[in-house]
Amino acid sequence: MWLEHVDLQANGDTSSIDGTTEEECLMSCANDLSCLGISVDMNDNPLKCLSHAGSEDFGSDRMDNQAGTKSYQLIMRCSPDGS
């Protein structure tokens, strides 16, 4: 389950993750236990996805206004069986 922040860039320690679509980036993060969220710059072609390992990256004092960017904070990770 994700909390979506539109036109906001989360800041902090990041690393690039594989994904050519927004959905692929979200799945890549969901499958990485160290990933707590992603930032996606929809202005980049190809799409650029950054993973965040710190929940503090999504604090109001760590978010910057940036048109065309979405940040997704992982709220709950589901198990492989969907529970």
C-alpha positions as a Markdown table, in Angstrom:
| # | Residue | x | y | z |
|---|---|---|---|---|
| 1 | Met | 0.0 | 0.0 | 0.0 |
| 2 | Trp | 1.4 | 3.4 | -1.1 |
| 3 | Leu | 0.9 | 7.0 | 0.0 |
| 4 | Glu | 1.3 | 9.1 | -3.1 |
| 5 | His | 2.8 | 12.6 | -3.1 |
| 6 | Val | 2.2 | 14.5 | -6.4 |
| 7 | Asp | 4.6 | 17.2 | -7.5 |
| 8 | Leu | 6.8 | 16.6 | -4.5 |
| 9 | Gln | 10.3 | 15.2 | -4.5 |
| 10 | Ala | 11.4 | 13.2 | -1.4 |
| 11 | Asn | 15.0 | 13.9 | -0.4 |
| 12 | Gly | 17.5 | 11.8 | 1.4 |
| 13 | Asp | 19.8 | 8.8 | 0.6 |
| 14 | Thr | 18.7 | 7.3 | -2.6 |
| 15 | Ser | 19.8 | 4.8 | -5.2 |
| 16 | Ser | 18.6 | 4.2 | -8.8 |
| 17 | Ile | 16.3 | 1.3 | -9.3 |
| 18 | Asp | 15.3 | -0.5 | -12.4 |
| 19 | Gly | 12.0 | 0.2 | -14.1 |
| 20 | Thr | 10.8 | 1.7 | -17.3 |
| 21 | Thr | 7.3 | 2.4 | -16.1 |
| 22 | Glu | 5.9 | 3.8 | -12.9 |
| 23 | Glu | 4.4 | 0.4 | -12.1 |
| 24 | Glu | 7.7 | -1.4 | -12.6 |
| 25 | Cys | 9.5 | 1.0 | -10.2 |
| 26 | Leu | 6.8 | 0.4 | -7.6 |
| 27 | Met | 7.1 | -3.3 | -7.9 |
| 28 | Ser | 10.9 | -3.1 | -7.8 |
| 29 | Cys | 10.7 | -1.3 | -4.5 |
| 30 | Ala | 8.0 | -3.6 | -3.1 |
| 31 | Asn | 10.3 | -6.6 | -3.8 |
| 32 | Asp | 13.3 | -5.0 | -2.0 |
| 33 | Leu | 12.9 | -5.1 | 1.8 |
| 34 | Ser | 15.3 | -2.2 | 2.3 |
| 35 | Cys | 13.1 | 0.1 | 0.1 |
| 36 | Leu | 10.6 | 2.3 | 2.0 |
| 37 | Gly | 9.5 | 4.4 | -1.0 |
| 38 | Ile | 10.4 | 5.8 | -4.4 |
| 39 | Ser | 10.6 | 9.1 | -6.3 |
| 40 | Val | 9.7 | 9.1 | -9.9 |
| 41 | Asp | 10.5 | 12.1 | -12.2 |
| 42 | Met | 7.9 | 11.9 | -14.9 |
| 43 | Asn | 9.8 | 14.6 | -16.9 |
| 44 | Asp | 12.7 | 12.3 | -17.6 |
| 45 | Asn | 12.8 | 10.1 | -20.7 |
| 46 | Pro | 13.6 | 7.4 | -20.0 |
| 47 | Leu | 11.8 | 7.4 | -16.6 |
| 48 | Lys | 14.1 | 7.9 | -13.6 |
| 49 | Cys | 13.3 | 6.1 | -10.4 |
| 50 | Leu | 15.0 | 6.5 | -7.1 |
| 51 | Ser | 14.5 | 4.3 | -4.1 |
| 52 | His | 14.5 | 5.6 | -0.5 |
| 53 | Ala | 15.7 | 3.6 | 2.5 |
| 54 | Gly | 14.7 | 6.1 | 5.1 |
| 55 | Ser | 11.1 | 6.9 | 6.2 |
| 56 | Glu | 12.4 | 10.4 | 7.2 |
| 57 | Asp | 12.9 | 11.2 | 3.5 |
| 58 | Phe | 9.1 | 11.7 | 3.3 |
| 59 | Gly | 8.8 | 14.2 | 6.2 |
| 60 | Ser | 7.3 | 17.6 | 5.3 |
| 61 | Asp | 10.7 | 19.2 | 6.0 |
| 62 | Arg | 12.4 | 16.9 | 3.5 |
| 63 | Met | 10.0 | 17.2 | 0.5 |
| 64 | Asp | 10.6 | 19.8 | -2.3 |
| 65 | Asn | 8.0 | 21.1 | -4.7 |
| 66 | Gln | 8.8 | 19.8 | -8.2 |
| 67 | Ala | 6.3 | 19.7 | -11.0 |
| 68 | Gly | 6.1 | 16.3 | -12.7 |
| 69 | Thr | 7.5 | 14.4 | -9.8 |
| 70 | Lys | 5.7 | 11.8 | -7.8 |
| 71 | Ser | 7.0 | 10.3 | -4.5 |
| 72 | Tyr | 5.5 | 7.1 | -3.1 |
| 73 | Gln | 5.9 | 6.2 | 0.5 |
| 74 | Leu | 5.4 | 2.5 | 1.3 |
| 75 | Ile | 2.8 | 2.3 | 4.1 |
| 76 | Met | 2.3 | -1.5 | 4.2 |
| 77 | Arg | 4.1 | -4.4 | 2.5 |
| 78 | Cys | 2.0 | -7.4 | 1.5 |
| 79 | Ser | 3.3 | -10.9 | 1.6 |
| 80 | Pro | 3.7 | -12.8 | -1.6 |
| 81 | Asp | 0.4 | -14.6 | -1.0 |
| 82 | Gly | -1.4 | -11.2 | -0.9 |
| 83 | Ser | -2.1 | -11.2 | 2.9 |
